């Protein structure tokens, strides 16, 4: 056994599983589903060890030699591309993508790397995570790549289903945009916005504190599950739970109307259901404004989080293709494709096509995940939701 394989085996033996976390459901459009991958049977035991267990351990040891140090410093993307073609020339990606992103990102990858076919499996983040967990319980690894927002990356990491991922392209990313197992591909921001037909010029809010004024009574609407707003203000703006809770209690006193789903929320804003949205996604504004929608976003401040990240599954059927996708996805070239797909790139040197980043972004990090239940409870109490 090589030194690398021995190191991988020791590392595997030394890891203990963690409990799962409840995570917030997010709504995304569904796409076509295609199957891919390989089956690892759990039948037949030798010396008390099931075949699937043996195969899984072998895959992890193999994966350790491939991924433990990430891509070798001397290995170029083109060299990795040749390996990807030799191992089958295909890759299965489990990741929630908007319709626009699906039309842009996989084709851009396949144009850059002809001969490597992308099988993209779409769905909501919780559906895709449940699928990976179910396949793992059945002794199967069908996907090569998993993508999701911060909460889902935390949960799948806790389940020990990801391969260590150290990528040369990740060096320029700030620490809060990457971990040992994933790197962010895009971000999203919760902001306020208004219908310009219903809010007079000069009366627009300049900050979230403005929205607590009595004049906004019966004018605000939001997404009921956006407790991340409370975390952002408590941890990043005020450094005080009490101040953040006080702000949102005053906003709650205006009698906020809640809806489920951010796409629906911004469409209600366009239609004038209520004059102001206080938990809209910033990237939902530019495409609608270009079509003449009477809406405007408030970009003075907002709460930000990782909207998507890239990772490679342990025992991936096509580990080199998975690594190739990951390196391309976070490269400047790949991040420009994300921007073309309507996303807000996580790469510090790649700008989104439209201005969607708030001047003062209160970014959530992986460290905030453990406090989600606490702030979700507070959020529901503030707005008197069940």
Secondary structure, 3 states (H helix, E strand, C coil): CCHHHHHHHHHHHCCCCCCCCCCCCCCCCCCCCCCCCECCCCCCEECCEEHHHHHHHHHHHHHHHHHCCCCCCCCCHHHHHHHHHHCCCEEEEECCCCHHHHHHHHHHHHHHCCCCEEEEECCCHHHHHHHHHHHHHCCCECCCEEECCHHHHHHHHHCCCECCCCCHHHHHCCHHHECCCCEEEEEEEEEEEEECCCCCCCCCCCCCHHHHCHHHCCCEEEECCCCHHHHHHHHHHCCCHHHHHHHHHHHHCCCCEEECCHHHHHHHHHHCCCCEEEEEEHHHHHHHHHCCCCEEEEEEEEEEEEEEEEEEECCCCCHHHHHHHHHHHHCHHHHHHHHHCCCEECCCCCCCCCCCCCCEEEECCHHHHHHHHHHHHHHHHHCCCC
